[in-house]
Amino acid sequence: MAVSDIESETPLLDDSMVGVVNYRGFPAKRSTSGGWRSASFIIGVELAERIAYYGIGFNLISYLTGPLGQSLVVAAQNVNTFNGTGCLLPLLGAIVADSFLGRYRTIVIASLLYVLGLGLLTLSAMLPSLSPSYSQNNDNSPSQFQVVLFFFSLYLVAIGQSGHKPCTQAFGADQFDGQHPVECKAKSSFFNWWYFGLCIGLSLAFLILSYIQDNLNWGLGFGIPCIVMAAALLLFLLGTKTYRYAINTNVESPFMRIGKVFVAVTRNWRIGPPLKAAEEAAGGTLPDHHDSHQFEFLSKADGSKEDGKACSVSDIEEAKAVRRLLPIWITSLLFSILPAQLSTFFTKQGITMDRSTGLGFDIPAASLQSLNTIAIVIFIPIYDRIIVPIARQLTGKPSGISMLQRIGTGMFLYVISMIVAALVEIKRLNEAEEHGLVDTPNATIPMRVWWLVPQYVLSGVGDALTMVGFQEFFYDQVPNELRSVGIALYLSIFGLGNFLSSFLISAIEKVTGGDGQDSWFSDNLNKAHIDYFYWLVAGLGLLGLAGYVYFSKSYIYNKKVLV
């Protein structure tokens, strides 16, 4: 839907907006700010930022096991640690944005750090050719200085992403008014098209940068993401005059307000909920919340007026909204282990298989991840333009199905993808044994790489459902002033998932690799058993899905209009 479409359906009397200003600090006008025009700038920024981030992240395991000479286990742990850190740090960036700097300024500062980190990363990859004297050996092993510079630069990129990722998406969704009947639907579509743009960026990174890194030069392969990120910052600044900027009408930080509720509940634990809160709940006077009776114990924060420390009913309802999210967040952690496998063992599977095209070149193993994003790019328009309108007619909900139903469906598809991956790996191991290649780790297994397509496609459709669902859910269900934190909460699920995956790999390596035996993750993949690992991960995913479904059934949405 274009901006003109929204404007044509919006009366002139409805042009002024409350709670948002333009770039000059004056009240924003609906007709001249925000909407799809502003969101288009931000989706373009996300597309470029994902090229930059995944331009270094998706093929990281190849760089670690190649130029840096790390073993498969150590490299997989480093990849998971980097991915996990990149998903957890946004919590810090979101807190800084929502409490101090605001989203716009946080994005600009984070982008500058991002560009600096990518520049230093490029330098670290070029050091051997610029100054061979750094290496103390006669071979091509990296110097200690190069390794330290590489990891310093890598985590500087993670710090830059920590401010950029949660704030950009929240800032983009802020360009739509969720209380407006037309813009409400546009906001729901925004999350779909946001992820669509993200996946276009991923596809370009997988298809182009993987070839450059594997066949040309790692310095160039890291340098291009640096240039792209600088262009993303420029594009973001070009849209400055069109954006809507949310203003905080509360002097006190939302973290302080919510924190005081839990402190007050502890202090008033032995007393019952106050009569006032009960009366307001019964009389329906609490705005934007339609079940104030849930987590009634939090109303004890309003139980003592004489000491002047009682919390307002609004603060208590915000605390209830945050508390309501915890079971969903916790039960999603087991599922989050599954997506962590795409950039590690899925890629290593592809390296051992026949990747020839018949056109004189082989498909880079890392570019196989583009199958995941291609599936997303194809599925999202179908979902947004066909499935959602049909579901709207059936359910009467603006988003077609509820956000939690969407997430649960995606989780189930991801579990199926792990089962398929295990079956494909069993066949690959059988092919290696039949052709006598078990003891030849660098040999190509006579099995076409296209066998991996089903697991990538299933995980791609699962991504389109779960990732977009999580983004919209955590953005919409947190208090308005904590929406950057809401996006960061969604990211933290997958950050912890990477750490959990790394922990599992370490534990399994110790248990199965003792007494000189080949572990499940042997450097010789033909002697390894990552099929066992896939079965284990699928089982954990099913366990997490069962807990998720249990708590989803009793979840009460904060706002009926957007479920």
Salt bridges, closest charged atoms under 4 A:
ASP14 OD1 - ARG30 NH2 3.76
ASP14 OD2 - HIS180 NE2 3.06
GLU46 OE2 - ARG50 NE 3.66
GLU46 OE2 - LYS165 NZ 2.75
GLU49 OE1 - ARG50 NE 2.65
ASP98 OD1 - ARG103 NH2 3.53
ASP174 OD2 - ARG103 NH1 2.20
ASP177 OD2 - ARG30 NH1 3.44
GLU183 OE2 - ARG30 NH1 3.29
GLU183 OE1 - ARG244 NH1 2.96
GLU252 OE2 - LYS260 NZ 2.56
GLU296 OE1 - HIS293 ND1 3.87
ASP302 OD1 - LYS305 NZ 2.94
ASP307 OD2 - ARG267 NE 3.96
ASP315 OD1 - ARG257 NE 3.42
GLU317 OE1 - HIS289 ND1 3.90
GLU317 OE2 - LYS320 NZ 3.64
GLU318 OE1 - ARG257 NH2 3.27
ASP354 OD2 - ARG448 NH1 3.18
ASP384 OD2 - ARG385 NE 3.65
GLU425 OE2 - ARG428 NH2 2.86
GLU431 OE2 - LYS427 NZ 3.29
GLU431 OE1 - HIS435 ND1 3.66
ASP439 OD1 - LYS527 NZ 2.95
GLU481 OE1 - ARG257 NH2 3.03
ASP531 OD1 - HIS529 ND1 3.15
